[in-house]
Amino acid sequence: MGDGAVAKASPFATALPHCGSLHIIAIAERTGSRRVQARPGMDIAQTALTNHFGEDCMKRILAPTLMALLAAPVLPLGAPLMAQQSRASDLTQVNAYIRAVKTMTADFSQTDRAGQTLTGKLTLAQPGKIRFQYQKGVPLLVVSDGKALTMIDYEVRQVQRWPIGNSPLGALLDPSRDLSKYGKLVDSGDSSILSVQVRDPKRPEFGTITLIFKREPGAPAGLGLYGWVALDAQNNRTALRLTNQRYGVPVADSAFRWTDPRPRGRSAGG
């Protein structure tokens, strides 16, 4: 890493109540380093991730958006109904994607609201199993065994666990969940991008997650998952971008086990 240890963060501020920006900064002070990466260029998926959550980005897109609205043609009377049907179809497609993906691996790049970026490897197996293996030098592991979501901090030998249903990642890891009841489409400004914001109105403390998909004919249900943005009630934001996605790959169940770092440590994850 060049100058020693790095700050640690979870891939979803909303899923882990003590892993928002303040917790991340505290860890950075403890480890003696903060790793911040500038990202001079953004592709379509990165722009979609930023449009709804970055003030600077909103300022950059405001003018062209207004210009586009002024130049837009007058829509026929049936357009609202057609748009509503299209949105319902898009949510159905996202549901189909989640149910079609049995396993997936990908590289991830995770950035918090302070601009700190960490990388690693994601492994997913439905239903409910996911693992975030961080880059070398970051003694943090986040894993779900299908029942509980666990964050293990090997540096301080701390383990925290929550029911997977209490995490916004439940929207991605529960194939039986109907996103039409909890999700709404967010305009990304690009027809090739689907942005779905998921929030349980009865449990706002669980936070909000916006899943970003790109239309890809060869991907499951014609969609590829490009990442997400998680936002908690305290406005702590974490953005995660995926690359090198591979679907339907063999994934061993041992990938979702972990070693307990606490005294009298034991293998866990079941």
C-alpha positions as CSV (number, residue, x, y, z in Angstrom):
1,M,0.0,0.0,0.0
2,G,3.0,2.3,-0.1
3,D,2.7,4.0,3.3
4,G,1.5,1.4,5.7
5,A,-1.9,0.4,6.9
6,V,-5.1,1.8,5.3
7,A,-8.5,2.8,6.7
8,K,-11.2,0.1,6.7
9,A,-14.9,0.3,5.7
10,S,-17.8,-1.9,5.1
11,P,-19.3,-2.2,1.6
12,F,-22.6,-0.8,2.8
13,A,-22.8,1.8,5.5
14,T,-26.4,1.1,6.1
15,A,-25.9,-2.6,6.8
16,L,-23.4,-2.1,9.6
17,P,-24.6,0.6,12.0
18,H,-21.1,1.3,13.4
19,C,-19.3,1.4,10.0
20,G,-20.3,4.8,8.8
21,S,-17.9,7.6,8.0
22,L,-17.2,8.4,11.7
23,H,-16.2,4.8,12.4
24,I,-14.1,4.7,9.3
25,I,-12.2,7.9,10.3
26,A,-11.7,6.5,13.8
27,I,-10.1,3.4,12.3
28,A,-8.0,5.6,10.0
29,E,-6.6,7.5,13.0
30,R,-6.0,4.2,14.8
31,T,-4.1,2.7,11.9
32,G,-2.2,5.9,11.2
33,S,-3.2,6.3,7.5
34,R,-6.0,7.4,5.2
35,R,-6.0,6.2,1.7
36,V,-7.8,8.6,-0.7
37,Q,-7.9,8.0,-4.5
38,A,-8.9,10.6,-7.1
39,R,-11.0,9.3,-9.9
40,P,-10.5,11.6,-12.9
41,G,-12.6,9.6,-15.4
42,M,-16.1,8.1,-14.9
43,D,-17.9,5.7,-17.1
44,I,-21.7,5.4,-17.5
45,A,-22.2,3.2,-14.5
46,Q,-20.0,5.4,-12.3
47,T,-22.0,8.5,-13.4
48,A,-25.2,6.7,-12.5
49,L,-23.9,5.9,-9.1
50,T,-22.9,9.6,-8.5
51,N,-25.8,11.4,-10.1
52,H,-28.2,10.9,-7.1
53,F,-25.7,11.1,-4.3
54,G,-22.9,13.6,-5.2
55,E,-23.7,17.3,-5.0
56,D,-20.8,18.3,-7.3
57,C,-22.0,15.8,-9.9
58,M,-25.5,17.1,-9.6
59,K,-24.3,20.6,-10.4
60,R,-22.5,19.3,-13.4
61,I,-25.5,17.6,-14.8
62,L,-28.1,20.2,-13.9
63,A,-27.6,22.5,-16.9
64,P,-27.6,19.8,-19.6
65,T,-30.6,18.2,-18.0
66,L,-32.6,21.4,-18.1
67,M,-31.6,21.9,-21.8
68,A,-32.8,18.4,-22.6
69,L,-36.1,19.0,-20.9
70,L,-36.6,22.3,-22.8
71,A,-35.8,20.5,-26.1
72,A,-38.0,17.5,-25.4
73,P,-40.9,16.9,-27.7
74,V,-44.5,17.1,-26.5
75,L,-45.6,13.6,-25.5
76,P,-48.8,11.9,-26.7
77,L,-51.6,11.5,-24.2
78,G,-50.9,7.8,-23.7
79,A,-47.2,8.4,-22.8
80,P,-47.7,8.4,-19.0
81,L,-49.4,4.9,-19.1
82,M,-46.7,3.6,-21.5
83,A,-44.0,4.9,-19.1
84,Q,-45.7,3.3,-16.2
85,Q,-45.8,0.0,-18.0
86,S,-42.2,0.3,-19.0
87,R,-41.1,0.9,-15.4
88,A,-43.1,-2.1,-14.2
89,S,-41.4,-4.2,-16.9
90,D,-38.0,-2.9,-15.8
91,L,-38.7,-3.9,-12.2
92,T,-39.8,-7.3,-13.4
93,Q,-36.5,-7.7,-15.3
94,V,-34.5,-6.8,-12.1
95,N,-36.5,-9.4,-10.2
96,A,-35.7,-11.9,-12.9
97,Y,-32.0,-11.1,-12.7
98,I,-31.9,-11.7,-8.9
99,R,-33.7,-15.0,-9.3
100,A,-31.5,-16.1,-12.3
101,V,-28.1,-15.4,-10.6
102,K,-27.2,-18.5,-8.6
103,T,-23.5,-17.6,-8.2
104,M,-21.3,-14.7,-9.1
105,T,-17.7,-13.4,-8.5
106,A,-16.4,-9.9,-9.2
107,D,-13.8,-7.4,-8.3
108,F,-15.1,-4.5,-6.3
109,S,-14.0,-0.9,-5.6
110,Q,-15.6,0.6,-2.6
111,T,-15.7,4.4,-1.9
112,D,-17.1,6.1,1.2
113,R,-18.4,9.7,1.4
114,A,-14.9,10.9,2.5
115,G,-13.4,9.6,-0.7
116,Q,-11.6,6.7,0.8
117,T,-11.4,3.7,-1.6
118,L,-10.7,0.1,-1.0
119,T,-10.7,-2.8,-3.4
120,G,-11.3,-6.6,-3.1
121,K,-13.0,-9.7,-4.4
122,L,-16.8,-10.4,-4.1
123,T,-18.2,-13.9,-4.0
124,L,-22.0,-14.5,-4.1
125,A,-24.2,-17.6,-3.9
126,Q,-27.9,-17.5,-3.7
127,P,-29.8,-17.5,-1.4
128,G,-28.3,-15.1,1.0
129,K,-24.6,-15.8,0.8
130,I,-21.9,-13.2,0.0
131,R,-18.3,-12.5,0.9
132,F,-16.3,-9.3,0.6
133,Q,-12.6,-10.2,0.7
134,Y,-10.6,-7.0,1.0
135,Q,-7.2,-6.2,-0.5
136,K,-4.0,-7.3,1.1
137,G,-3.2,-5.2,4.2
138,V,-6.9,-4.6,5.2
139,P,-7.7,-6.9,8.1
140,L,-11.4,-6.8,7.5
141,L,-13.8,-9.5,6.2
142,V,-17.6,-9.1,5.6
143,V,-19.5,-12.3,5.0
144,S,-23.0,-13.7,5.0
145,D,-23.7,-17.4,5.5
146,G,-27.3,-17.0,4.4
147,K,-28.6,-16.2,7.8
148,A,-26.4,-13.6,9.4
149,L,-24.3,-10.8,8.0
150,T,-21.0,-10.7,9.9
151,M,-18.1,-8.1,9.9
152,I,-14.9,-9.4,11.3
153,D,-12.1,-7.0,12.2
154,Y,-9.0,-9.1,12.7
155,E,-6.9,-6.2,13.9
156,V,-8.9,-5.5,17.0
157,R,-10.4,-9.0,17.2
158,Q,-14.0,-7.8,17.0
159,V,-17.0,-9.6,15.5
160,Q,-20.4,-8.0,14.8
161,R,-23.4,-9.8,13.4
162,W,-26.8,-8.8,12.1
163,P,-29.7,-10.8,10.5
164,I,-29.3,-10.5,6.7
165,G,-32.9,-9.3,6.6
166,N,-31.8,-6.2,8.5
167,S,-29.4,-5.2,5.8
168,P,-30.2,-3.4,2.6
169,L,-28.3,-6.2,0.9
170,G,-31.3,-8.3,1.5
171,A,-32.7,-6.8,-1.7
172,L,-30.0,-8.4,-3.6
173,L,-29.7,-11.7,-1.7
174,D,-33.3,-12.7,-1.3
175,P,-34.7,-14.1,-4.6
176,S,-38.2,-14.4,-3.1
177,R,-38.4,-10.7,-2.4
178,D,-40.6,-8.7,-4.8
179,L,-38.9,-5.4,-5.6
180,S,-42.0,-4.0,-7.0
181,K,-43.2,-3.6,-3.3
182,Y,-40.0,-2.0,-2.0
183,G,-38.2,-0.6,-5.0
184,K,-38.6,2.2,-7.4
185,L,-36.8,3.1,-10.6
186,V,-34.5,6.1,-10.5
187,D,-33.9,8.0,-13.8
188,S,-30.2,7.5,-14.7
189,G,-30.3,9.6,-17.8
190,D,-29.2,6.7,-19.9
191,S,-31.6,4.0,-21.4
192,S,-28.9,1.4,-21.0
193,I,-28.7,1.8,-17.3
194,L,-31.3,0.6,-14.7
195,S,-31.1,2.2,-11.3
196,V,-33.4,0.7,-8.6
197,Q,-33.7,2.3,-5.2
198,V,-34.9,-0.2,-2.5
199,R,-36.2,0.9,0.9
200,D,-38.6,-0.6,3.3
201,P,-40.9,2.2,4.4
202,K,-41.8,0.3,7.5
203,R,-38.2,0.0,8.6
204,P,-36.3,3.2,7.6
205,E,-33.5,2.3,10.0
206,F,-32.4,-0.4,7.6
207,G,-31.4,2.3,5.2
208,T,-31.6,2.6,1.4
209,I,-29.7,0.8,-1.3
210,T,-29.7,1.8,-5.0
211,L,-28.7,-1.1,-7.3
212,I,-27.2,-0.1,-10.6
213,F,-27.6,-2.4,-13.6
214,K,-26.5,-2.2,-17.2
215,R,-28.5,-3.8,-20.0
216,E,-26.3,-6.7,-21.4
217,P,-28.0,-9.2,-23.7
218,G,-25.6,-12.0,-22.7
219,A,-26.0,-11.5,-18.9
220,P,-28.7,-13.2,-16.7
221,A,-32.1,-11.7,-17.6
222,G,-30.3,-9.3,-19.9
223,L,-28.8,-7.3,-17.0
224,G,-25.4,-6.9,-15.5
225,L,-24.9,-5.7,-11.9
226,Y,-22.5,-2.8,-11.9
227,G,-22.7,-1.8,-8.3
228,W,-24.7,0.0,-5.7
229,V,-24.9,3.0,-3.4
230,A,-26.0,2.5,0.3
231,L,-27.3,5.3,2.4
232,D,-28.2,5.2,6.0
233,A,-30.4,7.4,8.2
234,Q,-27.4,9.5,9.2
235,N,-26.6,10.2,5.5
236,N,-23.5,7.9,5.6
237,R,-22.9,6.9,2.0
238,T,-20.9,4.0,0.6
239,A,-20.6,3.4,-3.2
240,L,-19.4,0.0,-4.5
241,R,-18.5,-0.6,-8.2
242,L,-18.1,-4.1,-9.7
243,T,-15.9,-5.2,-12.6
244,N,-14.9,-8.6,-14.1
245,Q,-18.3,-10.1,-13.2
246,R,-18.5,-13.8,-13.8
247,Y,-21.9,-15.6,-13.5
248,G,-22.6,-19.3,-12.8
249,V,-19.1,-20.1,-11.6
250,P,-18.4,-22.9,-9.0
251,V,-18.4,-21.5,-5.5
252,A,-17.5,-23.7,-2.5
253,D,-19.6,-23.3,0.6
254,S,-16.4,-22.8,2.6
255,A,-16.2,-19.4,1.0
256,F,-18.8,-18.2,3.4
257,R,-17.1,-19.5,6.6
258,W,-14.7,-17.4,8.7
259,T,-12.3,-17.8,11.6
260,D,-13.3,-16.1,14.8
261,P,-10.4,-13.9,15.9
262,R,-11.6,-13.5,19.5
263,P,-10.0,-15.5,22.3
264,R,-10.6,-19.2,21.9
265,G,-11.2,-18.5,18.2
266,R,-13.1,-21.0,16.2
267,S,-14.2,-21.6,12.6
268,A,-17.5,-20.0,12.1
269,G,-20.0,-19.0,9.4
270,G,-22.7,-21.6,9.9
